[in-house]
């Protein structure tokens, strides 16, 4: 699958969905942060943001062994975004704010209501998970199409002027490259196809990361059941909505994960941890560790990053002055057992600038200083 999210270690997940599906309640559960969650379609107007701990038993184990003065874990930013209604791409409800806030995040938790409750009114009048999934998908495609078609028209006019003036500047060449990608997106969106699920060259992916289209963002589907239905699903893996939802996701968002949960069930820490980790993984993020008696720290980087670039998240000068990296996998460290603190420093392997950092690596960096 094409990598269309930003190349950064500071990425954000957004919680989206129709109004009154349990979005803000889900945000409260994940963040333990109190935000409005009343029975009102647009109680979340400004996006609420929380920074949550990414659970990692490897980090906890390292802290137990080193007993450091300081410990710093990896985090994930989660934003609660205003509820969507049909017609949001045309400005209905809080459509413009909703879609602008989605544009600012890198991945989506799509909350889908699969519970009946008369006291909580659905904006469409009835509860229908498949209809809601389709509405969100179509609204995101419609907003992208508006943006892309307008940009194609603007770029086309500018490029004609560049050609008339024989302008071959870097800016002109860059615009031509992006124009070609926008034209391709325009054709796809006319056919109601998500940009994310198409084949893109490496060069096209670079352009798409700059554009940040809504239909280029990866998603996780959070299916909000009643407490009774969720308990039954945990026991039997059965629910009347499960099969049609899974069929829809398989057809329309084939690489996406589905998580069944209930905001009414407060005793589900393991499931909440699973949702946070799934969001972290969805964004293509991994962790490496630095260890010692002063500090044990978990650092967030993108998958497939090389050692010098990983060093730069500690300090920007470390990439420029990179000499080598001392590396040990967490699994190897754990196998050292009770003698780990006495012998681990002798067990590191030295790696050069082409080393690809692996999730769970324990790393020390050797660098040159610059005056």
TIMAR-684654 format. One line per 2 residues: number of its first residue (from 1); their letters; for each residue x, y, z of C-alpha. Coordinates in steps of 0.25 Angstrom, whole numbers, plus 5000, padded with zeros to 4 digits. Each point is the difference from the previous one (the first is absolute). Layout:
# residues N
NUM	a	X:Y:Z  ... $
This chain:
# residues 371
1	xx	5000:5000:5000  5005:5014:4996 $
3	xx	5006:5008:5012  4992:5013:4999 $
5	xx	5001:5006:5014  5010:5010:5004 $
7	xx	5014:4996:5002  5001:5004:5015 $
9	xx	5001:4994:5014  4989:5010:5005 $
11	xx	4988:4994:4993  4985:5002:5005 $
13	xx	4988:4991:4999  4986:5006:4999 $
15	xx	4987:4994:5006  4989:5002:4989 $
17	xx	4986:4995:4998  4986:5004:4999 $
19	xx	4994:5009:5011  4995:4992:5013 $
21	xx	5008:4987:4997  5008:5001:5013 $
23	xx	5012:5008:4994  5003:5009:5012 $
25	xx	4997:4989:5010  5011:4991:4992 $
27	xx	5009:5012:5001  4998:5001:5015 $
29	xx	5003:4985:5002  5013:5001:4992 $
31	xx	5005:5013:5006  4993:5000:5014 $
33	xx	4998:5015:4997  4986:5006:5002 $
35	xx	4994:5006:4988  4986:5003:4996 $
37	xx	4992:4987:4997  4986:5004:5002 $
39	xx	4988:4995:4991  5002:5012:4990 $
41	xx	5004:4998:4985  5011:5011:5000 $
43	xx	5005:5000:5015  5015:4999:4994 $
45	xx	5002:5012:4992  5015:5003:5002 $
47	xx	5008:4987:5000  5004:4995:5013 $
49	xx	5014:4994:5000  5007:4991:5010 $
51	xx	5014:4994:5001  4998:4985:5005 $
53	xx	5011:4990:5004  5003:4989:4990 $
55	xx	4999:4987:5009  5013:4992:4998 $
57	xx	5004:4989:5009  5014:5000:4995 $
59	xx	5002:5015:5005  4994:4995:5014 $
61	xx	5010:4989:5001  5012:5009:4997 $
63	xx	4995:5009:5010  4999:4989:5010 $
65	xx	5015:4995:4997  5007:5014:5000 $
67	xx	4991:5007:5010  5004:5013:4994 $
69	xx	4998:5014:5006  4992:5004:4988 $
71	xx	4991:4992:4991  4993:5006:4987 $
73	xx	4990:4991:4992  4996:5002:4986 $
75	xx	4987:5007:4997  4989:5002:4990 $
77	xx	4992:5012:4997  4985:4998:4999 $
79	xx	4990:5011:4995  4985:4999:5002 $
81	xx	4993:5007:4988  4986:5005:4998 $
83	xx	4990:4990:4996  4996:4999:4986 $
85	xx	4987:5001:4993  4996:4997:4986 $
87	xx	5003:5012:4991  5012:5004:5008 $
89	xx	5008:5002:4987  4990:5011:4996 $
91	xx	5001:5007:5014  4988:4993:5007 $
93	xx	5001:4999:5015  5014:5003:5004 $
95	xx	5005:4994:4987  5011:5010:4996 $
97	xx	5006:5000:5014  4999:4985:5001 $
99	xx	5007:4998:4987  5011:5010:5003 $
101	xx	5003:4993:5013  5001:4986:4993 $
103	xx	5010:5006:4990  5009:5004:5012 $
105	xx	5002:4985:5005  5007:4988:4994 $
107	xx	4991:4989:5002  4986:4997:5004 $
109	xx	4992:4993:5011  4986:4999:4994 $
111	xx	4990:4997:5011  4988:4993:4995 $
113	xx	4987:4999:5008  4995:4986:5001 $
115	xx	4991:5001:5012  4985:5003:5001 $
117	xx	4996:5011:5011  4988:5009:4998 $
119	xx	5005:5011:5010  5012:5002:4991 $
121	xx	4994:5006:4987  5007:4996:4987 $
123	xx	5001:5012:4990  4995:4991:4989 $
125	xx	4988:4996:5008  5004:4985:5001 $
127	xx	5012:4992:5003  5007:4994:4988 $
129	xx	5015:4997:5001  5001:4997:4985 $
131	xx	4993:5013:4996  5009:5008:5010 $
133	xx	5013:4993:4994  4995:5004:4986 $
135	xx	4997:5014:5004  5013:5003:5006 $
137	xx	5008:4994:4988  4991:5008:4990 $
139	xx	5002:5013:5008  5015:4998:5000 $
141	xx	5001:4997:4985  4991:5012:4997 $
143	xx	5008:5010:5008  5013:4994:4993 $
145	xx	4994:5001:4986  4996:5015:5003 $
147	xx	5014:5003:5005  5007:4992:4988 $
149	xx	4991:5005:4989  5003:5015:5004 $
151	xx	5015:4997:5001  5000:4994:4987 $
153	xx	4994:5012:4993  5009:5010:5008 $
155	xx	5013:4992:4996  4995:4998:4986 $
157	xx	4999:5015:4998  5014:5003:5007 $
159	xx	5007:4989:4992  4995:5006:4987 $
161	xx	5006:5013:5004  5013:4993:5004 $
163	xx	5001:4993:4986  4997:5013:4993 $
165	xx	5011:5007:5007  5009:4987:4999 $
167	xx	5002:5000:5015  5008:4988:5004 $
169	xx	5002:5004:5014  5000:4990:5012 $
171	xx	4986:5006:5004  4995:4997:4986 $
173	xx	5005:4986:4999  4994:4997:5014 $
175	xx	4987:5005:4996  4999:4992:4988 $
177	xx	5004:4987:5008  4988:5003:5010 $
179	xx	4991:5004:4988  5002:4986:4994 $
181	xx	4996:4993:5014  4988:5010:5002 $
183	xx	4995:4996:4986  5001:4985:5004 $
185	xx	4993:5003:5013  4989:5008:4993 $
187	xx	4997:4988:4991  5000:4990:5012 $
189	xx	4991:5009:5008  4990:5001:4989 $
191	xx	4999:4985:5000  4998:5001:5015 $
193	xx	5013:4993:5003  5008:5003:5013 $
195	xx	5014:5005:4996  5007:4991:5011 $
197	xx	4996:4987:4992  5007:5003:4987 $
199	xx	5014:4997:4995  5009:5012:5001 $
201	xx	5015:5001:4996  5010:5005:5011 $
203	xx	5000:5014:4993  4985:5000:5000 $
205	xx	5000:4997:5015  5009:5011:5003 $
207	xx	4990:5010:4993  4988:4993:5007 $
209	xx	5006:5002:5014  5001:5015:4997 $
211	xx	4985:5001:4996  4995:4992:5012 $
213	xx	4987:4995:4994  4989:4995:5009 $
215	xx	4998:4987:4992  5015:4998:5001 $
217	xx	5000:4998:5015  5000:4986:5006 $
219	xx	4988:4996:5010  4997:4991:5011 $
221	xx	4985:4997:5002  4995:5000:5015 $
223	xx	4986:4993:5001  4993:5005:5012 $
225	xx	4990:4990:5005  4991:5000:5012 $
227	xx	5006:4993:5013  4992:4988:4998 $
229	xx	5003:4998:4986  5015:5002:5002 $
231	xx	5000:4990:5012  4993:4990:4990 $
233	xx	5010:5003:4989  5012:4997:5009 $
235	xx	4993:4987:5004  4996:4995:4987 $
237	xx	5006:5010:4989  4986:5002:4995 $
239	xx	4992:5012:4997  4989:5003:4990 $
241	xx	5008:5012:4995  5013:4994:4999 $
243	xx	4999:4993:4987  4995:5011:4992 $
245	xx	5010:5010:5006  5011:4991:4997 $
247	xx	4996:4998:4986  4999:5015:4998 $
249	xx	5014:5002:5005  5006:4989:4992 $
251	xx	4994:5006:4987  5002:5014:5003 $
253	xx	5012:5001:5010  5007:4986:4998 $
255	xx	5013:5003:5009  4992:5006:5012 $
257	xx	4999:4994:5013  4986:4998:5007 $
259	xx	4999:5001:5016  4987:4997:5007 $
261	xx	4998:5007:5013  4989:5007:5009 $
263	xx	5001:5014:5006  4991:4994:5011 $
265	xx	5010:4990:5004  5010:5007:5010 $
267	xx	5008:4987:5003  5008:4999:4986 $
269	xx	5014:5005:5002  5006:4989:4992 $
271	xx	4991:5004:4988  5003:5015:5002 $
273	xx	5014:4996:4999  4998:4992:4988 $
275	xx	4993:5012:4993  5012:5010:5004 $
277	xx	5010:4990:4995  4992:4998:4987 $
279	xx	5000:5015:4997  5015:5001:5003 $
281	xx	5003:4988:4990  4990:5005:4990 $
283	xx	5009:5013:4999  5012:4991:4997 $
285	xx	5007:5004:5013  5010:4991:5008 $
287	xx	5008:5002:5013  5014:4999:5003 $
289	xx	5006:5001:5015  5011:5007:5006 $
291	xx	5004:4995:5014  5008:5003:5012 $
293	xx	4999:5002:5015  4997:5015:4998 $
295	xx	4989:4998:4989  4992:4989:4992 $
297	xx	4993:5007:4989  4992:4995:4988 $
299	xx	5001:5008:4987  4990:5000:4989 $
301	xx	5005:4999:4985  4994:4996:4987 $
303	xx	5002:4986:4995  5012:4997:4991 $
305	xx	5008:5012:5005  5015:4999:5000 $
307	xx	5009:5002:5012  5005:5014:4998 $
309	xx	4985:5005:4998  4996:4993:5013 $
311	xx	5011:5006:5007  4995:5014:4996 $
313	xx	4987:4998:5008  5009:5001:5012 $
315	xx	5008:5012:4995  5001:5006:4986 $
317	xx	5015:5000:5001  5001:4985:5002 $
319	xx	4996:4998:4985  5011:5009:4995 $
321	xx	5010:4994:5009  4996:4986:5000 $
323	xx	5012:4990:5001  4993:4987:5003 $
325	xx	4988:4994:5009  5002:4989:5010 $
327	xx	4988:4991:4999  4993:4989:5007 $
329	xx	4986:4994:4998  4991:5001:5013 $
331	xx	4998:4984:4998  5015:4998:5001 $
333	xx	5001:5009:5012  4989:4993:5007 $
335	xx	5007:4987:4998  5012:5005:5008 $
337	xx	4991:4998:5012  5005:5003:5014 $
339	xx	5014:5004:4995  4995:5010:4990 $
341	xx	5005:5013:5007  5014:4994:5002 $
343	xx	5002:4995:4985  4991:5007:4991 $
345	xx	5010:5011:4996  5009:4989:4994 $
347	xx	4989:4994:4992  4997:5012:4991 $
349	xx	5003:4999:4985  5005:5012:4993 $
351	xx	4992:5004:4988  5003:5011:4989 $
353	xx	4992:5011:4993  4992:4990:4992 $
355	xx	4994:4992:5011  4985:4999:5000 $
357	xx	4995:5002:5014  4990:4989:5005 $
359	xx	4989:5001:5010  5005:4998:5014 $
361	xx	5015:5002:4997  5008:5005:5012 $
363	xx	5010:5010:4994  5011:5009:5004 $
365	xx	5006:5010:4990  5014:5004:4998 $
367	xx	5002:5014:4994  5010:5010:4996 $
369	xx	4999:5014:5006  4999:5013:4992 $
371	x	5005:5013:5004 $
